[in-house]
Amino acid sequence: MTLAAAPHPMSVFRYLKTAWRLWLATGNAATVTVNTPASQAAASPLVVTGMVVADPSVPKPIEVKVNLNKDALFVAQQSGLVNATTGAWTVTFPGGTTTATATATVTPYAFAAGVGIGAVTTPNFTLT
């Protein structure tokens, strides 16, 4: 997915709050990548990393919320901030959070708008 220019300048968005939220929700304001964690022992801390590249008009910092799911059921959530310069983010789940096959779903949030930019889910990975 590529970034699309904002349909209005920020001076207009200050008055069109709904238009701002809708533009963020389209997914055109940012692209999100998440690295699939390697299969590992469930007792080890699980580190999930990725990148968020956002339109310059999206307010910083951007928060990411990572949901850990086992068999499509929610298990745990961690959040972290995206580095404003590099766009990198990292969250760590404590060891023993879950076992078996899992996925991680990442949703970045723009603080000023309070809305998600678009979620990305990893392929399955194994925790033994």
Secondary structure, DSSP 8 states (H G I E B T S, - for coil): ------SS-HHHHTT-HHHHHHHHHTT-SEEEEE-----B-TTS-EEEEEEEEE-TTS-S-EEEEEEEEETTEEEEEEEEE--TTT-EEEEEE-TTS--EEEEEEEEEEETTTTEE---EE---EEE-
